[in-house]
Amino acid sequence: MKEEKISHRTKIVLLTLKDLQRCIELDIRALNGIWNKQQWKEELINPNRVCIGIFIDSKLIGVCCGWVILDQINITLIAIHPSKQRKGLGVKLLSYFIRLAEKIRVKIITLETKESNYPAQALFRKLNFKEIAERQKIYNDGSNALIFQLKLAKES
């Protein structure tokens, strides 16, 4: 699963170090730059991390990254360029990420989001993630985080 063509102009691919600057620029536009250059570099080169991107033509407009820990993966970041939100691209990106996780035999995917991020919560629920916990006052503004989980296979 190196690439998935969505249309003649749109594709999802595994990101590499050559995508570093594009990732930084998208992070700044979509998330106000939550990761610095070194953090992005580590995300793109560490073999225990998975980072995929959705491109329209040659422009990176969405990214989803996660850390693989044994048979689980924790999504650390998902973002779609603000001008491309609410067009179904987040569903396509996260669906591809789930299929990739299944292929590498991950059993559980977890992620967290700010309790006030209703669009993200709707996306996760649409793809069958279940809210399993809440972390109190984890963000700088004192708001809580909701933890979501998707079980891909029955645990033995």
C-alpha positions in Angstrom: 0.0 0.0 0.0 2.3 2.7 -1.2 -0.3 4.8 -2.9 -4.0 5.1 -3.5 -5.4 7.1 -6.4 -8.7 8.8 -5.5 -9.1 10.6 -8.8 -6.9 11.7 -11.7 -5.7 14.6 -9.5 -5.9 13.2 -6.0 -3.8 10.5 -4.3 -2.8 9.3 -0.9 0.8 8.2 -0.3 3.2 7.3 2.4 5.2 10.5 3.3 9.0 10.5 3.4 11.7 13.0 4.3 11.3 14.7 0.9 7.9 15.9 2.1 9.3 17.6 5.2 8.8 21.2 4.1 5.3 20.4 2.8 4.3 18.9 6.2 5.6 21.9 8.1 3.7 24.3 5.9 0.5 22.3 6.2 0.9 22.0 10.0 1.2 25.8 10.2 -1.9 26.4 8.0 -4.1 23.7 9.6 -2.9 23.5 13.2 -0.9 26.7 13.9 2.4 24.7 13.8 2.1 22.2 16.6 5.3 20.4 15.6 8.7 21.9 14.9 11.0 20.9 12.1 12.9 18.3 14.2 9.6 16.7 15.3 8.4 16.4 11.7 11.7 15.0 10.7 11.5 12.3 13.3 7.9 11.5 12.3 9.0 11.0 8.7 12.1 8.9 9.3 11.3 6.7 12.4 10.4 3.2 11.3 7.9 2.8 14.1 5.9 5.7 12.8 3.4 5.9 9.9 2.8 9.2 8.1 0.5 9.4 5.1 -0.6 12.4 3.0 -3.3 13.3 0.6 -2.2 15.3 -2.4 -4.3 17.2 -5.0 -2.0 17.6 -8.0 1.4 18.1 -6.2 0.0 20.0 -3.2 -0.1 18.3 0.2 -3.6 19.1 1.6 -3.9 16.5 4.4 -1.8 14.4 6.7 -2.3 11.6 9.2 0.5 10.3 11.4 0.7 7.6 14.1 3.1 5.7 16.3 3.1 1.9 16.1 3.5 0.2 19.5 3.4 -3.6 19.3 -0.1 -4.3 17.9 -1.5 -0.9 18.4 -1.1 2.5 16.7 -1.7 5.9 18.3 -2.7 8.6 15.8 -0.6 11.6 16.8 -1.9 14.0 14.2 -4.5 14.4 11.5 -5.1 17.6 9.6 -6.7 18.8 6.4 -5.9 22.2 4.9 -8.5 24.7 6.0 -9.6 25.4 2.4 -10.2 21.7 1.7 -12.1 20.8 4.9 -15.7 19.4 4.7 -15.2 17.8 1.3 -14.8 14.2 2.5 -11.0 14.2 2.3 -10.6 13.5 6.1 -12.7 10.4 5.7 -10.7 9.2 2.7 -7.4 9.9 4.5 -8.4 8.2 7.8 -10.0 5.3 6.0 -6.7 4.7 4.1 -4.8 4.9 7.4 -7.1 2.3 8.9 -6.6 -0.1 6.0 -2.8 0.5 6.3 -3.0 -0.4 10.0 -4.9 -3.6 9.2 -2.3 -4.5 6.7 0.5 -4.2 9.3 -1.7 -6.3 11.7 -2.5 -3.5 14.1 -5.4 -4.5 16.4 -6.3 -1.2 18.0 -6.1 2.4 16.9 -6.3 5.2 19.5 -6.3 9.0 19.2 -7.4 12.0 21.2 -9.0 15.3 20.4 -10.0 18.4 22.2 -13.5 18.1 23.7 -14.6 21.1 21.7 -13.4 19.8 18.4 -16.8 18.6 17.2 -16.0 18.1 13.5 -13.1 15.8 14.4 -15.3 13.8 16.8 -17.9 13.4 14.0 -15.3 12.1 11.7 -14.0 9.6 14.2 -17.5 8.4 15.0 -18.4 8.1 11.3 -15.5 5.7 11.0 -16.7 3.6 14.0 -14.2 5.0 16.6 -15.7 4.8 20.1 -15.1 7.4 22.9 -13.4 5.4 25.7 -12.0 8.0 28.1 -11.4 11.7 28.9 -8.2 13.4 30.0 -8.8 16.3 32.3 -7.3 19.7 31.6 -4.6 18.5 29.2 -4.5 21.5 26.8 -2.9 24.8 27.5 -6.3 26.5 27.7 -7.4 24.0 30.4 -9.8 22.0 28.2 -10.1 18.3 28.3 -9.2 15.7 25.7 -11.4 12.9 24.6 -9.8 9.5 23.8 -11.2 7.5 20.9 -10.4 3.9 20.0 -11.1 1.6 17.0 -10.7 -2.1 17.4 -9.6 -3.7 14.2 -9.4 -7.4 15.2 -10.5 -9.4 18.1 -7.7 -9.6 20.7 -6.6 -13.2 21.5 
